[in-house]
Amino acid sequence: MDLRPFVADLRQELLAAAEAGGEDARALAERLTGTLESAAKLTLLNALSTAADEITRDLAPASVEVRLRGLDPSFVVTPASDDAIPTPPPTPVTDDGPAARINFRPPEGLKNRIDEAAAQEGLSVNTWLVRVVAAALAPRPTAATGANHHIGWVR
């Protein structure tokens, strides 16, 4: 991603704003814009990095990274592997007794994804959530049982 057009736009906006202050203000703005270029690029890189972190939080376990090649940032999207996403067991969860009630308040975006996932499997949201939670809490294979890989992501 080439940041130069954005920095040039910022320079033009600063010069246009300085026009209202007369010739002295315009001359000052022209002197300042040269020294502000590196600061503007650094600020844009920080904004891109913060945006990538926020997107990663919403996409977890997938991730988005900002990488620099020279002075040009690029985005790297790492999709979630099928191994990293707990899948509901194919058989119904055994009944451990009477149903308990909890209040679960996911963010709107996550709720929509839950609704879609449940609909794709032809299940109610409650049934889908019970299966996903049961799968997430199921014992995982350990090195002692022959597993030779790890599931997850690291920041």
C-alpha atoms as an extended CHARMM CRD file, in Angstrom:
* protein
*
       155  EXT
         1         1  MET       CA              0.0000000000        0.0000000000        0.0000000000  PROA      1               0.0000000000
         2         2  ASP       CA              1.5240000000        3.2770000000       -1.0990000000  PROA      2               0.0000000000
         3         3  LEU       CA              1.0740000000        5.9510000000        1.5770000000  PROA      3               0.0000000000
         4         4  ARG       CA              2.3240000000        8.7910000000       -0.6340000000  PROA      4               0.0000000000
         5         5  PRO       CA             -1.1290000000        9.7180000000       -2.0460000000  PROA      5               0.0000000000
         6         6  PHE       CA             -2.5160000000       10.0100000000        1.4850000000  PROA      6               0.0000000000
         7         7  VAL       CA              0.3880000000       12.1590000000        2.6350000000  PROA      7               0.0000000000
         8         8  ALA       CA              0.0170000000       14.3060000000       -0.5050000000  PROA      8               0.0000000000
         9         9  ASP       CA             -3.7080000000       14.7490000000        0.2470000000  PROA      9               0.0000000000
        10        10  LEU       CA             -2.8590000000       15.8090000000        3.7990000000  PROA      10              0.0000000000
        11        11  ARG       CA             -0.3210000000       18.3080000000        2.4370000000  PROA      11              0.0000000000
        12        12  GLN       CA             -2.9050000000       19.7660000000        0.0270000000  PROA      12              0.0000000000
        13        13  GLU       CA             -5.4850000000       20.0800000000        2.8090000000  PROA      13              0.0000000000
        14        14  LEU       CA             -2.9880000000       21.8660000000        5.0500000000  PROA      14              0.0000000000
        15        15  LEU       CA             -2.0160000000       24.2770000000        2.2650000000  PROA      15              0.0000000000
        16        16  ALA       CA             -5.6800000000       24.9410000000        1.4500000000  PROA      16              0.0000000000
        17        17  ALA       CA             -6.4100000000       25.6850000000        5.1080000000  PROA      17              0.0000000000
        18        18  ALA       CA             -3.3910000000       28.0240000000        5.2450000000  PROA      18              0.0000000000
        19        19  GLU       CA             -4.7550000000       30.0440000000        2.3030000000  PROA      19              0.0000000000
        20        20  ALA       CA             -7.2880000000       31.6290000000        4.6500000000  PROA      20              0.0000000000
        21        21  GLY       CA             -4.4410000000       33.0170000000        6.7780000000  PROA      21              0.0000000000
        22        22  GLY       CA             -2.7520000000       34.9170000000        3.9720000000  PROA      22              0.0000000000
        23        23  GLU       CA              0.6890000000       34.7150000000        2.3800000000  PROA      23              0.0000000000
        24        24  ASP       CA              2.6260000000       34.3650000000        5.6490000000  PROA      24              0.0000000000
        25        25  ALA       CA              0.4640000000       31.4440000000        6.7430000000  PROA      25              0.0000000000
        26        26  ARG       CA              0.8370000000       29.7840000000        3.3430000000  PROA      26              0.0000000000
        27        27  ALA       CA              4.6440000000       30.1470000000        3.4600000000  PROA      27              0.0000000000
        28        28  LEU       CA              4.7140000000       28.6690000000        6.9630000000  PROA      28              0.0000000000
        29        29  ALA       CA              2.4720000000       25.7790000000        5.8670000000  PROA      29              0.0000000000
        30        30  GLU       CA              4.7760000000       25.0290000000        2.9360000000  PROA      30              0.0000000000
        31        31  ARG       CA              7.7830000000       24.8660000000        5.2630000000  PROA      31              0.0000000000
        32        32  LEU       CA              5.9350000000       22.6590000000        7.7390000000  PROA      32              0.0000000000
        33        33  THR       CA              4.5670000000       20.1710000000        5.2070000000  PROA      33              0.0000000000
        34        34  GLY       CA              8.0530000000       19.0140000000        4.2750000000  PROA      34              0.0000000000
        35        35  THR       CA              8.8940000000       18.1270000000        7.8510000000  PROA      35              0.0000000000
        36        36  LEU       CA              5.4740000000       16.6230000000        8.5770000000  PROA      36              0.0000000000
        37        37  GLU       CA              5.7510000000       13.9500000000        5.8620000000  PROA      37              0.0000000000
        38        38  SER       CA              7.5240000000       11.3430000000        8.0100000000  PROA      38              0.0000000000
        39        39  ALA       CA              5.2610000000       12.0640000000       10.9930000000  PROA      39              0.0000000000
        40        40  ALA       CA              2.1750000000       11.6730000000        8.7850000000  PROA      40              0.0000000000
        41        41  LYS       CA              3.4440000000        8.3200000000        7.4490000000  PROA      41              0.0000000000
        42        42  LEU       CA              4.1600000000        7.0760000000       10.9710000000  PROA      42              0.0000000000
        43        43  THR       CA              0.6910000000        8.1530000000       12.1160000000  PROA      43              0.0000000000
        44        44  LEU       CA             -0.9150000000        6.3530000000        9.1650000000  PROA      44              0.0000000000
        45        45  LEU       CA              1.0780000000        3.1920000000        9.9310000000  PROA      45              0.0000000000
        46        46  ASN       CA             -0.0770000000        3.3290000000       13.5570000000  PROA      46              0.0000000000
        47        47  ALA       CA             -3.6920000000        3.7120000000       12.4050000000  PROA      47              0.0000000000
        48        48  LEU       CA             -3.3430000000        0.7340000000       10.0310000000  PROA      48              0.0000000000
        49        49  SER       CA             -1.7870000000       -1.3840000000       12.7750000000  PROA      49              0.0000000000
        50        50  THR       CA             -4.5600000000       -0.5080000000       15.2270000000  PROA      50              0.0000000000
        51        51  ALA       CA             -7.1900000000       -1.3040000000       12.5860000000  PROA      51              0.0000000000
        52        52  ALA       CA             -5.5530000000       -4.6890000000       11.8910000000  PROA      52              0.0000000000
        53        53  ASP       CA             -5.5990000000       -5.4950000000       15.6320000000  PROA      53              0.0000000000
        54        54  GLU       CA             -9.3060000000       -4.6310000000       15.8710000000  PROA      54              0.0000000000
        55        55  ILE       CA            -10.1270000000       -6.7050000000       12.7920000000  PROA      55              0.0000000000
        56        56  THR       CA             -8.1240000000       -9.6360000000       14.1910000000  PROA      56              0.0000000000
        57        57  ARG       CA            -10.1370000000       -9.5190000000       17.4210000000  PROA      57              0.0000000000
        58        58  ASP       CA            -13.3620000000       -9.7890000000       15.3970000000  PROA      58              0.0000000000
        59        59  LEU       CA            -12.0100000000      -12.5300000000       13.1140000000  PROA      59              0.0000000000
        60        60  ALA       CA            -10.2830000000      -14.6960000000       15.7460000000  PROA      60              0.0000000000
        61        61  PRO       CA             -8.9360000000      -17.2870000000       15.2740000000  PROA      61              0.0000000000
        62        62  ALA       CA             -8.1620000000      -15.7880000000       11.8460000000  PROA      62              0.0000000000
        63        63  SER       CA             -5.8000000000      -12.8300000000       11.8730000000  PROA      63              0.0000000000
        64        64  VAL       CA             -4.7780000000       -9.7160000000        9.9530000000  PROA      64              0.0000000000
        65        65  GLU       CA             -1.2510000000       -8.3180000000       10.1310000000  PROA      65              0.0000000000
        66        66  VAL       CA              0.3730000000       -5.1840000000        8.7650000000  PROA      66              0.0000000000
        67        67  ARG       CA              3.8120000000       -5.8670000000        7.3090000000  PROA      67              0.0000000000
        68        68  LEU       CA              6.3280000000       -3.3780000000        5.9720000000  PROA      68              0.0000000000
        69        69  ARG       CA              8.2950000000       -3.8740000000        2.7820000000  PROA      69              0.0000000000
        70        70  GLY       CA             10.6410000000       -0.9500000000        2.7700000000  PROA      70              0.0000000000
        71        71  LEU       CA              8.3250000000        1.9070000000        3.6600000000  PROA      71              0.0000000000
        72        72  ASP       CA              5.2030000000        0.3780000000        2.1040000000  PROA      72              0.0000000000
        73        73  PRO       CA              2.7460000000       -1.4380000000        4.3760000000  PROA      73              0.0000000000
        74        74  SER       CA              0.8020000000       -4.4800000000        3.2170000000  PROA      74              0.0000000000
        75        75  PHE       CA             -1.9010000000       -6.5650000000        4.8510000000  PROA      75              0.0000000000
        76        76  VAL       CA             -1.5050000000      -10.2860000000        5.4210000000  PROA      76              0.0000000000
        77        77  VAL       CA             -4.7040000000      -12.1920000000        6.1770000000  PROA      77              0.0000000000
        78        78  THR       CA             -4.3320000000      -15.5950000000        7.7870000000  PROA      78              0.0000000000
        79        79  PRO       CA             -7.6060000000      -17.4990000000        7.6480000000  PROA      79              0.0000000000
        80        80  ALA       CA             -8.6120000000      -19.7490000000       10.4990000000  PROA      80              0.0000000000
        81        81  SER       CA             -7.7380000000      -23.3660000000        9.8790000000  PROA      81              0.0000000000
        82        82  ASP       CA            -10.5010000000      -25.8970000000       10.2910000000  PROA      82              0.0000000000
        83        83  ASP       CA             -8.4690000000      -27.4530000000       13.1230000000  PROA      83              0.0000000000
        84        84  ALA       CA             -8.5230000000      -24.2190000000       15.1310000000  PROA      84              0.0000000000
        85        85  ILE       CA            -12.3120000000      -23.8970000000       15.2110000000  PROA      85              0.0000000000
        86        86  PRO       CA            -14.1230000000      -26.1700000000       17.6180000000  PROA      86              0.0000000000
        87        87  THR       CA            -16.8620000000      -28.0310000000       15.8250000000  PROA      87              0.0000000000
        88        88  PRO       CA            -19.9890000000      -29.3450000000       17.4860000000  PROA      88              0.0000000000
        89        89  PRO       CA            -20.0400000000      -33.0910000000       18.0600000000  PROA      89              0.0000000000
        90        90  PRO       CA            -22.2780000000      -34.9460000000       15.6090000000  PROA      90              0.0000000000
        91        91  THR       CA            -24.2550000000      -36.6700000000       18.3590000000  PROA      91              0.0000000000
        92        92  PRO       CA            -26.5260000000      -34.8610000000       20.8240000000  PROA      92              0.0000000000
        93        93  VAL       CA            -25.0700000000      -33.8490000000       24.1700000000  PROA      93              0.0000000000
        94        94  THR       CA            -26.0310000000      -36.2290000000       26.9700000000  PROA      94              0.0000000000
        95        95  ASP       CA            -28.5720000000      -34.9040000000       29.4180000000  PROA      95              0.0000000000
        96        96  ASP       CA            -26.9150000000      -34.1120000000       32.7350000000  PROA      96              0.0000000000
        97        97  GLY       CA            -30.1360000000      -33.1900000000       34.4840000000  PROA      97              0.0000000000
        98        98  PRO       CA            -32.4870000000      -30.2320000000       34.3780000000  PROA      98              0.0000000000
        99        99  ALA       CA            -31.6700000000      -27.3290000000       32.0960000000  PROA      99              0.0000000000
       100       100  ALA       CA            -29.9390000000      -24.3440000000       33.6270000000  PROA      100             0.0000000000
       101       101  ARG       CA            -30.4190000000      -20.7980000000       32.4450000000  PROA      101             0.0000000000
       102       102  ILE       CA            -27.6440000000      -18.2990000000       31.7360000000  PROA      102             0.0000000000
       103       103  ASN       CA            -27.6820000000      -14.7860000000       30.3200000000  PROA      103             0.0000000000
       104       104  PHE       CA            -25.3210000000      -14.5570000000       27.3220000000  PROA      104             0.0000000000
       105       105  ARG       CA            -24.7960000000      -11.1570000000       25.6610000000  PROA      105             0.0000000000
       106       106  PRO       CA            -22.5260000000      -11.4580000000       22.6290000000  PROA      106             0.0000000000
       107       107  PRO       CA            -21.6870000000       -8.4360000000       20.4820000000  PROA      107             0.0000000000
       108       108  GLU       CA            -24.1120000000       -7.9220000000       17.5880000000  PROA      108             0.0000000000
       109       109  GLY       CA            -21.6240000000       -9.1380000000       14.9660000000  PROA      109             0.0000000000
       110       110  LEU       CA            -20.9220000000      -12.3500000000       16.8800000000  PROA      110             0.0000000000
       111       111  LYS       CA            -24.6340000000      -12.9510000000       17.4750000000  PROA      111             0.0000000000
       112       112  ASN       CA            -25.2520000000      -12.7260000000       13.7220000000  PROA      112             0.0000000000
       113       113  ARG       CA            -22.4840000000      -15.2620000000       13.0840000000  PROA      113             0.0000000000
       114       114  ILE       CA            -23.9490000000      -17.5950000000       15.7100000000  PROA      114             0.0000000000
       115       115  ASP       CA            -27.3960000000      -17.3180000000       14.1010000000  PROA      115             0.0000000000
       116       116  GLU       CA            -25.9300000000      -18.1040000000       10.6610000000  PROA      116             0.0000000000
       117       117  ALA       CA            -23.9260000000      -21.0830000000       11.9220000000  PROA      117             0.0000000000
       118       118  ALA       CA            -26.9500000000      -22.5630000000       13.7070000000  PROA      118             0.0000000000
       119       119  ALA       CA            -29.1470000000      -22.0580000000       10.6380000000  PROA      119             0.0000000000
       120       120  GLN       CA            -26.5810000000      -23.7500000000        8.3760000000  PROA      120             0.0000000000
       121       121  GLU       CA            -26.7360000000      -26.8320000000       10.5580000000  PROA      121             0.0000000000
       122       122  GLY       CA            -30.5160000000      -26.6850000000       10.8840000000  PROA      122             0.0000000000
       123       123  LEU       CA            -30.3330000000      -26.2390000000       14.6550000000  PROA      123             0.0000000000
       124       124  SER       CA            -31.7640000000      -23.7800000000       17.1100000000  PROA      124             0.0000000000
       125       125  VAL       CA            -29.2790000000      -21.2690000000       18.4590000000  PROA      125             0.0000000000
       126       126  ASN       CA            -29.5620000000      -22.8420000000       21.9130000000  PROA      126             0.0000000000
       127       127  THR       CA            -28.8360000000      -26.3540000000       20.6290000000  PROA      127             0.0000000000
       128       128  TRP       CA            -25.9390000000      -25.0950000000       18.5150000000  PROA      128             0.0000000000
       129       129  LEU       CA            -24.4280000000      -23.1880000000       21.4640000000  PROA      129             0.0000000000
       130       130  VAL       CA            -24.7540000000      -26.2240000000       23.7670000000  PROA      130             0.0000000000
       131       131  ARG       CA            -22.9230000000      -28.3840000000       21.1980000000  PROA      131             0.0000000000
       132       132  VAL       CA            -20.1610000000      -25.8280000000       20.6170000000  PROA      132             0.0000000000
       133       133  VAL       CA            -19.5940000000      -25.3200000000       24.3370000000  PROA      133             0.0000000000
       134       134  ALA       CA            -19.5850000000      -29.1010000000       24.9240000000  PROA      134             0.0000000000
       135       135  ALA       CA            -17.0150000000      -29.5270000000       22.1190000000  PROA      135             0.0000000000
       136       136  ALA       CA            -14.8640000000      -26.7160000000       23.4940000000  PROA      136             0.0000000000
       137       137  LEU       CA            -14.9040000000      -28.2540000000       26.9770000000  PROA      137             0.0000000000
       138       138  ALA       CA            -14.3200000000      -31.8460000000       25.8070000000  PROA      138             0.0000000000
       139       139  PRO       CA            -10.9740000000      -33.3190000000       26.8220000000  PROA      139             0.0000000000
       140       140  ARG       CA             -8.3280000000      -32.7590000000       24.1630000000  PROA      140             0.0000000000
       141       141  PRO       CA             -5.7350000000      -35.3550000000       23.1930000000  PROA      141             0.0000000000
       142       142  THR       CA             -2.4110000000      -34.8760000000       24.9710000000  PROA      142             0.0000000000
       143       143  ALA       CA              1.1200000000      -35.9790000000       24.1400000000  PROA      143             0.0000000000
       144       144  ALA       CA              0.4930000000      -39.0430000000       26.3120000000  PROA      144             0.0000000000
       145       145  THR       CA             -2.4130000000      -40.0850000000       24.0740000000  PROA      145             0.0000000000
       146       146  GLY       CA             -0.4150000000      -39.6890000000       20.8840000000  PROA      146             0.0000000000
       147       147  ALA       CA             -1.3220000000      -36.1650000000       19.7630000000  PROA      147             0.0000000000
       148       148  ASN       CA              1.5770000000      -34.4150000000       18.0620000000  PROA      148             0.0000000000
       149       149  HSD       CA              0.1510000000      -31.0050000000       17.2610000000  PROA      149             0.0000000000
       150       150  HSD       CA             -1.2740000000      -27.9550000000       18.9950000000  PROA      150             0.0000000000
       151       151  ILE       CA             -4.3720000000      -25.9750000000       18.1310000000  PROA      151             0.0000000000
       152       152  GLY       CA             -4.6570000000      -22.2330000000       18.6470000000  PROA      152             0.0000000000
       153       153  TRP       CA             -3.0410000000      -18.9300000000       17.7930000000  PROA      153             0.0000000000
       154       154  VAL       CA             -0.5070000000      -16.6990000000       19.4290000000  PROA      154             0.0000000000
       155       155  ARG       CA             -0.1730000000      -12.9940000000       19.3410000000  PROA      155             0.0000000000
